[in-house]
Amino acid sequence: MEHPTSADEGRAEDFLRILDVLFMQALSGAGDSRDMLQAALDAGMRIVDGHRGFVAMVNYQTGELRVACISGEGWDERCRPLRLHLGQETDRGITGHVALEGRPYVCGDVDNDPYYLRYHDDVRSEIAVPILGPQGQTRGVITIDSLRPNAFDAEDCAHLAAIAHTAAVGLALDGFRARESALIEIGRSLSATLDTDAICQSVVLIAEKVLRYDNCSVFLADEMSQELVLRATCCAADEHAIVTRYAMGEGLTGWVAAHGAPVRLENPTQDPRWKRALANVPESEVGPFLAVPIISRDRVLGVIRVMRRKSHTPWYNNRFTESDERVLSIIASQVGAAVENARSFDRLLRAERMAAWGELSAKSAHMIGNRVFALKGHANELRHVIDSAPHMPQCDEIRQLLAGMEDGLQQLDELLREFRDFVVATQVTLAPGDVAAILKETIAETFPRRSPVKLRTEIAEGLPSVRCDARRLKRAFAELIENALSFQPEGGRLDITCRLATEEEKAEARLATARGYVRIVFQDEGPGVPPEIRDRIFQPFFTSRVRGMGLGLSIVKGIVEAHHGIIREVGRPGEGARFVIDLPVDDSAPASRA
Amino acid sequence: MPRLLVVDDEDDVRAALQRRLEREGFDVATAASAEEARQRIQEQQPSFDVVVTDMSMEQTDSGLQVLQNAMAHDIFTEVLVLTAYGNVANAVESMRRGAFDYLEKNAPGVDVYELLVMKVHQALERRRSAVSAIRRMEAFAALRS
């Protein structure tokens, strides 16, 4: 072993000083990465006494090495913009070789080197060290050459490697800083939007800044059916025909939603849960997969999914990292909050609109009611006049016309009643009651004795009491029975069941699992409700019937919600309509523990 | 001939009620507001036998005001209140304050006019027997002294 000379010591001190400065620059993040790389290159040139040098950075999108910084003389238009493709078999140069190997390389005699690629005539030695990323992948290469043969020794190699490490740290820090500011931007833009579609769209755009992907899709769970529906997507130009809906639990995406846990796979097509996601991409092209659930208040609201095409360069593993998963999860939690916010706002708007509807209905119904009352008075007088002159000519004709008018007034009264029910639907006085008994009474009062529709009931005994307004609840049940009857005029079936909701059913309906719910189901064999209008049928004035104003289902919804319950239509296509009402059990009464 | 007062802010409702009640043989006066009703009640000598009033006019409980004015003027005036849909609270309150009865104007399937006429007859009957009981007491007191 050689004894260190004072020259060596001087060199060592020099090196440490240079390294220190470089580290501080990398840490502080002052200037951009290019400045830092330039500083590293300049430091390297000084330490190893090089003649010419450059830093080349890897572009993983294209698989190319490109010159980022230069030092020394002799750079001209010809070699400055050099590009090496790492996929190519030959003419990679020492730089390319080092990029692939991920290890430093020293060459004392370039003329006899298997890898060297000549750009300058005067070069005799070359040294190249890789700049590695946190996962050990090559991010760039520092290459320095010399006019002297065997100019670089092992110590030079170690020093240059150390400099490369500081550059690596600087790059990594820059990457984290970029992520941080993108996340801050996400937070800001998400909290400013109340439109769920806009929220999903910004996720896709911002995710691009923190993650490299070939496809990013955001799915939100439909509030009624709990299906996952695609709300925003960004993909390369040829990837249309993306699957737009998943049932809960279907495919990897559905699995993530059903389990509320992320999935990160290098080879998703090998996984038993895999289901075709992109119709235009053959399965052989499908690469790394990462999906995280969007969660808010312990409920899964949707899924954010990113995918990459398979990497065909064996030296480059383009899998998603744990850090990628963390970042996407943070984004997802912010999206969850934003979507929840937007939905609360929507609910508030809807509630205000319903209140306005209510007020409008109340006022118009009042005015119309007075008109109808007066008209009935006139009709009465007319009838009186006719009856006191039975031999008047055209008496019968007049009687007929009068009967027609009275019928019209009767219908007006019915419409007014519908209006009134709509207005008072949410005015309930709750008291402990027996839902099963109320249901049985309603069926007895509403279902006709003879009907082409077959009735089947399964009403449990001994159900816990529910805080309810018996009159209103009857009105709600009656409406659903009448609905089933009117949509099956030629005959059919109506199954009515009433029992406690099971734990599974509560979970699937996103109900609070800590309390009991009485579930009443109305299933018929009629035409059913097409999925595209499913969320509109409960809005006022939506009707596919000829009679009535279409307030019926909105009245039912108003009543159910005034009972703090929920109502959904979940019929399968071709199997008729299926209305499910869940009413919370009264947990203030001691005997209501189920 | 019994004297009636019909109070309603809607012209055609007032006209319809007046016509039906006049056909029944009553002497019918009208008022279009609680305030106008108050004046008519004050001026009317002898006082009205029955007052038929809408509940909701300038205010949702204008009918209660009419009731109060009528009974303040003559305790034996019978008051019938007409209510609109679902306004049960005010109807119940009017009963508590001494109204004879209330009817819902748009009760489906019911001929409210015929029902009203029937109620007016009943109210008149009650007023007659109340007044005659007072007369007998006055006569009795006169005899005693």
Interface residues (C-beta under 8 A of the other chain):
Chain A: A365 H366 G369 N370 R371 V372 F373 A374 K376 G377 H378 N380 E381 H384 Q410 D413 E414 L416 R417 F419 R420 V423 V424
Chain B: E10 D12 V13 A15 A16 L17 R19 R20 R23 S56 A84 Y85 G86 K105 N106 P108 G109 D111 V112 Y113 E114
